[in-house]
Amino acid sequence: LRHDFNNQMQVFFGLVTSNAIDDAKQFAAELEENFQNPELQLQYCDNEIINVILHQTAAKCAAKQIAFPVECDLPEALPFSKLDLCSLLMNPLQRAEQLVQTVSEAERSITCRLWEENGNFCFRVQNPKGPASVQPVPLDTAAQIANSYHGTLTLSEDTGCEVTVQIPLS
């Protein structure tokens, strides 16, 4: 989505700088109409950072025929910096995307759940493990962020790959 948006903005900028104002207006109207599309406005939760990350991940997964069921029940305000929240979510999701591409199409699925439980922020990503020869993206960044907020990141590879983050909200 971000790549498409950047391309669209370059075209819009090109129309404006070449003084094609009528075309630029029409293009801007089409962009506005596109972003008013209810399908593009799915809200996973009240937190906009999480919504953007989940939308981008869903779009990438759809393009690669990867199932991406999401369950998200979080408030808008979380006690993390926006940058930390972004890295905390993106690191395990990118790892899952990498691993799931190494399994058969029938197995391609990333399950994502974000919720609040007993005063803790909880985040879980599950996906097939993939072959032992694959060296997945390390989880160092997410683990360091979880630790800096007095939380934990655990990785279980018993029946697949499961990354779970739990961080106190207070």
N, C-alpha and C positions, 0 to 999 in steps of 0.2 A: 504493500500500500504506500509506504513512504517513497519507494522508488518511482511508482506511478505518479504520486503527488509532485515529486521533484521534477519529473519530466513535464507534467502539466504546467507547473509554474515557469519552467524555462520557455515553453511555448507562449504562455501568456506574456511573459517579459519580452519575448521577441516581437510579439504583435504590438505591444505598447511602444517599444523603442523604434520600431519601423513605422510608427505613426498610423498603423492600421486600427484605429480606434473603434470603428464599428465592429470589426472582427473580434477585437479584444473584448468588447462589451458582450457580444454574443457568446464568446468562449466562457467569459466569467459567469454568464447566466446559466450555461450548461453545467459548469462546475457547481454552482449553487444548487441547481436542481439535483445533481448527482449526490451531493452531500445531504440533501433533504430526504433521500431514499431511506425509508424505515429500516430496510435490511442492513444498512450501513450504520444505523444508530443503536444497535443492540447494546444494552448496558448489562454488563456482567455484575457490577456492583456500583456503589456510589463513588468509588475512588477512580478518578480519571486516568492516573498513571497506570493502574492495573488494567483498566478498560483498553487503553491504547496497546499495551503489551499483549493482552489476550487477543485483540483484534488482529494485530500484526502476525502473531503466531498462528491464529486460525487461518488467515489468508495464505501464509506460507504452506501450512499443512494441506489446505484444500488444493493448492497448485500441485502438490506432490502426491495427491491421493492418500493422505494420512488422516485417519480419523482423529478428531480432537475434541472429545467430550469434556466440558468444563462445568464445574460446580463452584460457584463463588458467592459467599455470603459475608461480606466485610463492610464496615462503615467507611465513610469518606475519609475521616481523619485517622491517620495512623502515626505513631510516634517515631517514624523513621524519616530520614532525609529522602527527598525524591530520587536523588542519585543512588542512594543505597537501596531503596526499594526496587528501582529499575535493575540494578545489577543482581540483587538477591533473586529476582524472578527470572531474568534473562539467562543467567548462567546455567541453571538446571534445565530450562526449556531448550536452550541451544544444544546442550548435551543430549537431551532426549531426541531432538530432531536429527542429530548426527547418527545416533545409534539406530533409530528406527529405519533409516534409509538402508541399513545393511541387512535387513530381514526381508522375507518374502512379502509381496504386496498384501496378502491376506492377513498378515500379522501386524501391519503398519497402523499403530494406534498409540497416541499419547493421551493419557488421562491426567487431567489437572484439577486439583481441588484446593480452594483457599477458604479458610473459615476462622472464626474466633471460637475458642473453647477454653473455659476456665481461666479467663483473663490472659490467654495466649493467642498470638497470631500463629496460625498453622498453614502450611503450604506443602502440598504433596504432588509430585510428578511421577507417574508410572508409565513404563514402556517396556517392550521386549529388550532382552539383554544384547543380542547381536553376537557375532563371532568373537572368540577370544583374541583374534589377531587385530581387532579394531582398538585403537587407543583413543578413547573418547576425550572430549574437552574436560579438563580437570575442574573440580568443584571448589578450588581454593578460594576464589573470590567470594562466592556465596557463603562458604564456611567462615571466612574471616568476618564478613558482615554480620552473620548470625552471632558469632562469638562476641563481636564488639557491642552488641545489644544484649549480652548475657543469655543468649539462646544457643540452640544446637542445630546442627545439620547432620543427619544420618543417611548413610547409603546402604541399602540392602540389595543384594544381588542373588537372592535365593531362587526365586522362580522367574525373575525378570530384573528390571532395574526399578528401584523405588528410592526417590530422594525425598526426605521429609525434613522440613524446617519448622522449628518451634521457638518462638521468641516471646518473652513476657511483654505485655502491652503497657505495664506500669513502670 
